Amino acid sequence: MLIGTVSPDFADLSPRQIAAWLDRFDPRAANGHVHGANLGVRGSIYRAAGGFAPLGEHEDVDLVVRCAAVKARVEASNAFDVLTSGRADGRTGGGYARYLYTDLLQ
């Protein structure tokens, strides 16, 4: 399993958010932060781990933990960076949108 990096689409962010992002993250550094968009996993490992669990949020983090539990090699990589939405309204209250619009600015 590979955990890549994720960068928000700056077109969706305020100048303050962009400055905070650039201050905290180096897209060239493998940081291991888990987002569904930045995961790569071999199908056999995915099946052995039971796939995504029907959780309200953080099912991606749960999948990484369960893949490691079935002895998958889990590595953070900077070999691929996923450009993702910087939307303000996320699917869950604890996801990436909340991070960008609340946590990042603290």
Protein Blocks (a to p, Z undefined) as FASTA:
>chain_A
ZZddddddfklpcfklmmmmmmmpcfkbcehiacfklcccdfklmmmnopaaddfbhklm
mmmmmmmmnopacdddfkbccdddfbfbdfbfklmklmmmmmmmZZ
